[in-house]
């Protein structure tokens, strides 16, 4: 009797061990261990970027600094006029998010306290939607909603263009960028200010 009990107990232990091994094997198949061998470090966002000769963060920063400095030096922003950002054309062969360039220029100008920005064409619909929601949804207390027809129109419109010329031989690649920024008087249609930034980048094999 005791021998039979011992056999049953041994069989139960073996079954549990087999089940544990099977479960471990399944977990090993479904959840493999992932090792990351690449070391990641934070760098200086203002450091010169020389990874490739394509348009990069250093180019963006140089353009924004040149355009912002030129605009503020002119003294054209007397009385904190309102400006809107119009088109920014990318005429290079690269995909370049020109919105980033204009955002950097706009941020610096806003921080100067000398100019205000009205919503751009791309941002206008969001403003219209908010006005309609406040005035037509019936959700808000009377007198607390923003009134229709009270937006401040822009006195100036800012337009930019980025072009490039690429020359390449078997050993050398030369890329020339030129960013041009214009400030138009919306009412008169005249160019009140214009400047450009040139950048040349050369790489060798």
GROMACS elastic network, one bead per residue, 0.5 to 0.9 nm:
[ bonds ]
;  ai    aj funct       b0    kb
    1     4     6  0.51956   500
    1     5     6  0.63705   500
    1     6     6  0.86915   500
    2     5     6  0.51109   500
    2     6     6  0.62068   500
    2     7     6  0.87092   500
    3     6     6  0.50524   500
    3     7     6  0.62675   500
    3     8     6  0.87711   500
    4     7     6  0.50945   500
    4     8     6  0.63257   500
    4     9     6  0.86505   500
    5     8     6  0.51859   500
    5     9     6  0.61829   500
    5    10     6  0.86377   500
    6     9     6  0.50829   500
    6    10     6  0.61503   500
    6    11     6  0.86240   500
    7    10     6  0.50953   500
    7    11     6  0.61536   500
    7    12     6  0.86348   500
    8    11     6  0.50729   500
    8    12     6  0.61992   500
    8    13     6  0.86927   500
    9    12     6  0.51159   500
    9    13     6  0.62974   500
    9    14     6  0.86906   500
   10    13     6  0.51411   500
   10    14     6  0.62218   500
   10    15     6  0.86561   500
   11    14     6  0.51155   500
   11    15     6  0.61652   500
   11    16     6  0.86947   500
   12    15     6  0.50859   500
   12    16     6  0.62284   500
   12    17     6  0.86032   500
   13    16     6  0.51894   500
   13    17     6  0.61596   500
   13    18     6  0.86236   500
   14    17     6  0.50786   500
   14    18     6  0.61346   500
   14    19     6  0.85998   500
   15    18     6  0.51288   500
   15    19     6  0.61672   500
   15    20     6  0.86187   500
   16    19     6  0.50843   500
   16    20     6  0.61522   500
   16    21     6  0.86530   500
   17    20     6  0.51056   500
   17    21     6  0.62363   500
   17    22     6  0.86548   500
   18    21     6  0.51189   500
   18    22     6  0.61649   500
   18    23     6  0.86122   500
   19    22     6  0.50877   500
   19    23     6  0.61130   500
   19    24     6  0.85388   500
   20    23     6  0.51436   500
   20    24     6  0.61266   500
   20    25     6  0.85779   500
   21    24     6  0.51037   500
   21    25     6  0.61515   500
   21    26     6  0.86951   500
   22    25     6  0.50499   500
   22    26     6  0.62441   500
   22    27     6  0.86528   500
   23    26     6  0.51035   500
   23    27     6  0.61669   500
   23    28     6  0.84725   500
   24    27     6  0.51179   500
   24    28     6  0.60261   500
   24    29     6  0.86613   500
   25    29     6  0.62984   500
   25    30     6  0.87395   500
   26    29     6  0.51263   500
   26    30     6  0.61685   500
   26    31     6  0.84112   500
   27    30     6  0.51304   500
   27    31     6  0.56773   500
   27    32     6  0.79790   500
   28    31     6  0.54650   500
   28    32     6  0.57102   500
   28    33     6  0.81817   500
   29    32     6  0.61372   500
   31    34     6  0.88414   500
   36    39     6  0.80684   500
   42    45     6  0.87859   500
   43    46     6  0.86853   500
   43    47     6  0.77457   500
   44    47     6  0.52076   500
   44    48     6  0.87768   500
   45    48     6  0.84628   500
   45    57     6  0.81623   500
   45    58     6  0.87965   500
   46    49     6  0.85447   500
   46    57     6  0.82374   500
   46    58     6  0.71938   500
   46    61     6  0.79918   500
   47    58     6  0.74528   500
   48    57     6  0.81750   500
   48    58     6  0.56777   500
   48    59     6  0.89635   500
   49    52     6  0.79983   500
   49    56     6  0.70105   500
   49    57     6  0.68151   500
   49    58     6  0.57913   500
   49    59     6  0.86102   500
   50    53     6  0.70119   500
   50    56     6  0.86643   500
   50    58     6  0.86999   500
   51    54     6  0.85757   500
   51    56     6  0.88962   500
   52    55     6  0.82481   500
   52    56     6  0.82935   500
   52   201     6  0.89645   500
   52   203     6  0.77072   500
   53    56     6  0.80512   500
   53   173     6  0.82211   500
   53   174     6  0.80129   500
   53   175     6  0.70195   500
   53   200     6  0.88707   500
   53   201     6  0.55915   500
   53   202     6  0.65214   500
   53   203     6  0.64320   500
   54    94     6  0.79669   500
   54   175     6  0.77302   500
   54   201     6  0.80706   500
   55    58     6  0.82242   500
   55    59     6  0.62758   500
   55    60     6  0.78011   500
   55    94     6  0.79987   500
   55    96     6  0.73650   500
   55   177     6  0.83725   500
   56    59     6  0.54522   500
   56    60     6  0.64541   500
   56    61     6  0.88950   500
   56    96     6  0.88971   500
   57    60     6  0.50564   500
   57    61     6  0.62153   500
   57    62     6  0.86667   500
   58    61     6  0.51262   500
   58    62     6  0.61639   500
   58    63     6  0.86183   500
   59    62     6  0.51847   500
   59    63     6  0.61814   500
   59    64     6  0.86166   500
   59   199     6  0.74245   500
   60    63     6  0.52823   500
   60    64     6  0.61980   500
   60    65     6  0.86679   500
   60    98     6  0.89770   500
   60   100     6  0.78383   500
   60   101     6  0.57749   500
   60   104     6  0.82016   500
   61    64     6  0.51676   500
   61    65     6  0.61166   500
   61    66     6  0.85802   500
   61   101     6  0.78812   500
   61   104     6  0.77622   500
   62    65     6  0.52516   500
   62    66     6  0.61581   500
   62    67     6  0.86372   500
   62   197     6  0.81040   500
   62   199     6  0.89108   500
   63    66     6  0.52380   500
   63    67     6  0.61333   500
   63    68     6  0.84589   500
   63   101     6  0.74856   500
   63   105     6  0.84746   500
   63   179     6  0.72102   500
   63   196     6  0.83034   500
   63   197     6  0.60143   500
   63   198     6  0.84430   500
   63   199     6  0.89148   500
   64    67     6  0.53179   500
   64    68     6  0.59322   500
   64    69     6  0.83536   500
   64   101     6  0.64155   500
   64   102     6  0.75790   500
   64   103     6  0.88503   500
   64   104     6  0.59608   500
   64   105     6  0.50467   500
   64   106     6  0.88319   500
   64   108     6  0.82450   500
   65    68     6  0.52848   500
   65    69     6  0.59327   500
   65    70     6  0.84209   500
   65   104     6  0.86148   500
   65   105     6  0.74725   500
   65   108     6  0.84136   500
   66    69     6  0.53317   500
   66    70     6  0.61062   500
   66    71     6  0.86686   500
   66   195     6  0.85575   500
   66   196     6  0.81170   500
   66   197     6  0.68812   500
   67    70     6  0.51760   500
   67    71     6  0.61789   500
   67    72     6  0.86843   500
   67   105     6  0.70311   500
   67   180     6  0.88695   500
   67   181     6  0.73356   500
   67   194     6  0.89962   500
   67   195     6  0.68638   500
   67   196     6  0.74409   500
   67   197     6  0.77744   500
   68    71     6  0.52556   500
   68    72     6  0.62270   500
   68    73     6  0.85894   500
   68   104     6  0.89814   500
   68   105     6  0.58550   500
   68   106     6  0.82864   500
   68   108     6  0.67270   500
   68   109     6  0.65501   500
   69    72     6  0.53412   500
   69    73     6  0.61195   500
   69    74     6  0.88724   500
   70    73     6  0.52730   500
   70    74     6  0.65857   500
   70   194     6  0.88301   500
   70   195     6  0.73401   500
   71    74     6  0.55900   500
   71    75     6  0.74940   500
   71    76     6  0.74241   500
   71    77     6  0.82642   500
   71   109     6  0.85944   500
   71   193     6  0.76148   500
   71   194     6  0.86029   500
   71   195     6  0.85964   500
   72    75     6  0.59791   500
   72    76     6  0.74622   500
   72    77     6  0.74042   500
   72   109     6  0.78797   500
   72   112     6  0.84233   500
   72   114     6  0.81228   500
   73    76     6  0.81758   500
   74    77     6  0.79772   500
   74   193     6  0.82789   500
   75    78     6  0.64219   500
   76    81     6  0.88556   500
   76   192     6  0.82693   500
   76   193     6  0.84022   500
   77    80     6  0.56256   500
   77    81     6  0.59528   500
   77    82     6  0.88597   500
   77   114     6  0.60135   500
   77   115     6  0.61516   500
   78    81     6  0.67929   500
   78   114     6  0.73006   500
   78   115     6  0.82958   500
   79   114     6  0.74611   500
   79   115     6  0.79950   500
   80   113     6  0.75326   500
   80   116     6  0.61558   500
   81   114     6  0.77827   500
   81   115     6  0.54616   500
   81   116     6  0.61301   500
   81   117     6  0.83241   500
   81   154     6  0.76833   500
   81   155     6  0.64590   500
   81   156     6  0.77448   500
   82   115     6  0.61806   500
   82   117     6  0.52647   500
   82   118     6  0.62136   500
   82   152     6  0.76674   500
   82   153     6  0.71976   500
   82   155     6  0.54956   500
   82   156     6  0.65557   500
   82   157     6  0.88308   500
   83   115     6  0.72087   500
   83   116     6  0.61688   500
   83   118     6  0.59101   500
   83   119     6  0.87095   500
   83   120     6  0.89464   500
   83   153     6  0.84490   500
   83   155     6  0.59782   500
   83   157     6  0.56359   500
   83   158     6  0.70580   500
   83   183     6  0.88615   500
   84   116     6  0.86370   500
   84   117     6  0.55616   500
   84   118     6  0.51277   500
   84   119     6  0.62629   500
   84   120     6  0.53787   500
   84   121     6  0.82387   500
   84   153     6  0.87082   500
   84   154     6  0.58346   500
   84   155     6  0.80961   500
   84   156     6  0.64519   500
   84   158     6  0.61739   500
   85    88     6  0.83109   500
   85   102     6  0.78947   500
   85   106     6  0.86637   500
   85   117     6  0.80450   500
   85   118     6  0.81363   500
   85   119     6  0.78038   500
   85   120     6  0.52444   500
   85   121     6  0.76207   500
   85   156     6  0.87018   500
   85   157     6  0.57861   500
   85   159     6  0.64467   500
   85   160     6  0.88412   500
   86   120     6  0.63717   500
   86   121     6  0.66796   500
   86   122     6  0.86571   500
   86   157     6  0.61869   500
   86   158     6  0.56824   500
   86   159     6  0.52912   500
   86   160     6  0.80241   500
   87   121     6  0.86335   500
   87   158     6  0.78434   500
   87   159     6  0.53984   500
   87   160     6  0.65254   500
   87   161     6  0.82125   500
   88    98     6  0.63810   500
   88    99     6  0.73801   500
   88   102     6  0.79774   500
   88   158     6  0.87484   500
   88   159     6  0.58217   500
   88   161     6  0.54023   500
   88   162     6  0.77165   500
   88   181     6  0.87969   500
   89    98     6  0.75175   500
   89   159     6  0.83931   500
   89   160     6  0.63266   500
   89   162     6  0.62064   500
   89   163     6  0.84708   500
   90    93     6  0.84057   500
   90    94     6  0.83743   500
   90    95     6  0.80656   500
   90    96     6  0.69638   500
   90    97     6  0.82600   500
   90    98     6  0.68018   500
   90   160     6  0.87381   500
   90   161     6  0.60709   500
   90   162     6  0.50276   500
   90   163     6  0.65461   500
   91    94     6  0.84429   500
   91   161     6  0.72214   500
   91   162     6  0.57645   500
   91   164     6  0.70995   500
   92    95     6  0.77245   500
   92    96     6  0.81336   500
   92   162     6  0.67427   500
   92   164     6  0.51044   500
   92   165     6  0.78199   500
   92   177     6  0.83228   500
   93    96     6  0.89361   500
   93   163     6  0.86558   500
   93   164     6  0.76234   500
   93   166     6  0.89850   500
   96    99     6  0.86742   500
   96   100     6  0.87910   500
   97   100     6  0.58433   500
   97   101     6  0.75934   500
   98   101     6  0.51884   500
   98   102     6  0.65912   500
   98   103     6  0.86357   500
   98   160     6  0.87629   500
   98   161     6  0.86849   500
   98   162     6  0.80435   500
   99   102     6  0.51849   500
   99   103     6  0.59644   500
   99   104     6  0.86266   500
  100   103     6  0.50125   500
  100   104     6  0.62805   500
  100   105     6  0.87545   500
  101   104     6  0.53463   500
  101   105     6  0.64888   500
  101   106     6  0.87364   500
  102   105     6  0.50195   500
  102   106     6  0.59784   500
  102   107     6  0.84473   500
  102   160     6  0.82288   500
  103   106     6  0.50287   500
  103   107     6  0.59852   500
  103   108     6  0.86237   500
  104   107     6  0.51568   500
  104   108     6  0.63405   500
  104   109     6  0.87074   500
  105   108     6  0.53632   500
  105   109     6  0.62781   500
  105   110     6  0.86857   500
  106   109     6  0.51377   500
  106   110     6  0.60589   500
  106   111     6  0.85321   500
  106   117     6  0.79628   500
  107   110     6  0.52339   500
  107   111     6  0.61830   500
  107   112     6  0.87212   500
  108   111     6  0.51529   500
  108   112     6  0.63439   500
  109   112     6  0.51065   500
  109   113     6  0.69758   500
  109   114     6  0.69892   500
  109   115     6  0.64774   500
  109   116     6  0.82617   500
  110   113     6  0.54920   500
  110   114     6  0.70310   500
  110   115     6  0.61002   500
  110   116     6  0.64570   500
  110   117     6  0.76416   500
  111   114     6  0.80899   500
  111   115     6  0.88203   500
  112   115     6  0.75069   500
  113   116     6  0.77282   500
  116   154     6  0.89350   500
  117   120     6  0.82994   500
  117   154     6  0.76301   500
  118   124     6  0.88873   500
  118   151     6  0.84311   500
  118   152     6  0.71457   500
  118   153     6  0.70792   500
  118   154     6  0.61469   500
  119   122     6  0.78143   500
  119   123     6  0.54595   500
  119   124     6  0.55201   500
  119   127     6  0.77732   500
  119   154     6  0.88423   500
  120   123     6  0.50956   500
  120   124     6  0.59506   500
  121   124     6  0.52749   500
  121   125     6  0.78255   500
  122   125     6  0.71248   500
  122   126     6  0.85771   500
  123   126     6  0.57937   500
  123   127     6  0.69808   500
  124   127     6  0.52097   500
  124   128     6  0.63397   500
  124   129     6  0.87030   500
  125   128     6  0.50015   500
  125   129     6  0.60702   500
  125   130     6  0.86160   500
  126   129     6  0.51019   500
  126   130     6  0.62908   500
  126   131     6  0.87629   500
  127   130     6  0.52046   500
  127   131     6  0.63226   500
  127   132     6  0.87171   500
  128   131     6  0.51790   500
  128   132     6  0.62151   500
  128   133     6  0.85798   500
  128   148     6  0.89922   500
  129   132     6  0.51894   500
  129   133     6  0.61048   500
  129   134     6  0.86931   500
  130   133     6  0.50328   500
  130   134     6  0.62218   500
  130   135     6  0.86509   500
  131   134     6  0.52467   500
  131   135     6  0.61745   500
  131   136     6  0.83063   500
  131   145     6  0.81416   500
  131   146     6  0.65624   500
  131   147     6  0.74338   500
  131   148     6  0.66970   500
  132   135     6  0.51848   500
  132   136     6  0.54829   500
  132   137     6  0.74559   500
  132   148     6  0.82798   500
  133   136     6  0.55232   500
  133   137     6  0.52707   500
  133   138     6  0.82652   500
  133   139     6  0.83201   500
  134   137     6  0.61510   500
  134   138     6  0.73812   500
  134   139     6  0.71445   500
  134   140     6  0.64030   500
  134   144     6  0.89564   500
  134   145     6  0.57702   500
  134   146     6  0.70294   500
  134   147     6  0.87842   500
  135   138     6  0.68493   500
  135   139     6  0.84560   500
  135   140     6  0.78124   500
  135   142     6  0.89640   500
  135   145     6  0.66230   500
  135   146     6  0.76515   500
  135   147     6  0.76602   500
  135   148     6  0.80336   500
  136   139     6  0.82136   500
  137   140     6  0.77214   500
  138   141     6  0.80569   500
  140   143     6  0.86973   500
  140   144     6  0.70603   500
  140   145     6  0.67483   500
  141   144     6  0.57645   500
  141   145     6  0.71957   500
  142   145     6  0.65622   500
  143   146     6  0.82496   500
  143   147     6  0.89531   500
  146   150     6  0.82083   500
  147   150     6  0.61448   500
  147   151     6  0.87735   500
  148   151     6  0.77029   500
  149   152     6  0.88744   500
  154   157     6  0.69428   500
  154   185     6  0.89418   500
  154   186     6  0.72692   500
  155   184     6  0.84673   500
  155   185     6  0.61101   500
  155   186     6  0.56667   500
  155   187     6  0.71544   500
  156   183     6  0.63589   500
  156   184     6  0.53856   500
  156   186     6  0.53309   500
  156   187     6  0.83199   500
  156   192     6  0.87028   500
  157   182     6  0.81782   500
  157   183     6  0.57096   500
  157   184     6  0.50789   500
  157   185     6  0.65551   500
  157   186     6  0.61694   500
  158   181     6  0.71263   500
  158   182     6  0.57793   500
  158   184     6  0.63626   500
  159   180     6  0.83851   500
  159   181     6  0.58144   500
  159   182     6  0.52818   500
  159   183     6  0.65477   500
  159   184     6  0.78648   500
  160   179     6  0.71852   500
  160   180     6  0.55808   500
  160   182     6  0.62837   500
  160   183     6  0.89306   500
  161   178     6  0.81596   500
  161   179     6  0.57259   500
  161   180     6  0.52588   500
  161   181     6  0.66021   500
  161   182     6  0.88851   500
  162   177     6  0.71212   500
  162   178     6  0.58004   500
  162   180     6  0.65010   500
  162   181     6  0.89362   500
  163   176     6  0.83253   500
  163   177     6  0.57802   500
  163   178     6  0.53782   500
  163   179     6  0.65378   500
  163   180     6  0.85486   500
  164   175     6  0.68927   500
  164   176     6  0.53500   500
  164   178     6  0.62483   500
  164   179     6  0.88115   500
  165   174     6  0.82047   500
  165   175     6  0.58535   500
  165   176     6  0.50747   500
  165   177     6  0.66421   500
  165   178     6  0.87959   500
  166   173     6  0.73859   500
  166   174     6  0.58214   500
  166   176     6  0.63705   500
  166   177     6  0.87798   500
  167   172     6  0.82681   500
  167   173     6  0.58861   500
  167   174     6  0.50876   500
  167   175     6  0.64282   500
  167   176     6  0.85284   500
  168   171     6  0.77975   500
  168   172     6  0.57591   500
  168   174     6  0.61012   500
  168   175     6  0.84559   500
  169   172     6  0.51888   500
  169   173     6  0.63134   500
  169   174     6  0.88071   500
  170   173     6  0.82153   500
  170   205     6  0.82229   500
  171   203     6  0.84560   500
  171   204     6  0.55821   500
  171   205     6  0.52880   500
  172   202     6  0.70835   500
  172   203     6  0.57886   500
  172   205     6  0.65107   500
  173   201     6  0.82548   500
  173   202     6  0.56742   500
  173   203     6  0.53250   500
  173   204     6  0.64457   500
  173   205     6  0.85854   500
  174   200     6  0.72091   500
  174   201     6  0.58432   500
  174   203     6  0.65950   500
  174   204     6  0.88750   500
  175   199     6  0.81756   500
  175   200     6  0.57303   500
  175   201     6  0.52246   500
  175   202     6  0.63410   500
  175   203     6  0.87575   500
  176   198     6  0.73060   500
  176   199     6  0.57562   500
  176   201     6  0.64791   500
  176   202     6  0.87215   500
  177   197     6  0.81102   500
  177   198     6  0.57220   500
  177   199     6  0.50334   500
  177   200     6  0.62841   500
  177   201     6  0.84345   500
  178   196     6  0.67655   500
  178   197     6  0.56660   500
  178   199     6  0.63851   500
  178   200     6  0.88148   500
  179   195     6  0.84528   500
  179   196     6  0.53774   500
  179   197     6  0.52088   500
  179   198     6  0.65830   500
  179   199     6  0.85953   500
  180   194     6  0.73650   500
  180   195     6  0.59329   500
  180   197     6  0.66485   500
  180   198     6  0.88778   500
  181   193     6  0.83326   500
  181   194     6  0.56919   500
  181   195     6  0.56187   500
  181   196     6  0.61893   500
  181   197     6  0.88139   500
  182   191     6  0.66652   500
  182   192     6  0.77671   500
  182   193     6  0.58798   500
  182   195     6  0.68073   500
  182   196     6  0.88338   500
  183   190     6  0.84442   500
  183   191     6  0.57359   500
  183   192     6  0.56681   500
  183   193     6  0.51080   500
  183   194     6  0.62736   500
  184   187     6  0.87641   500
  184   188     6  0.82502   500
  184   189     6  0.61125   500
  184   190     6  0.54800   500
  184   192     6  0.56914   500
  184   193     6  0.73137   500
  184   194     6  0.89429   500
  185   188     6  0.55367   500
  185   189     6  0.52721   500
  185   190     6  0.53383   500
  185   191     6  0.63580   500
  185   192     6  0.63896   500
  186   189     6  0.52705   500
  186   190     6  0.75690   500
  187   190     6  0.82602   500
  188   191     6  0.89068   500
  191   194     6  0.71619   500
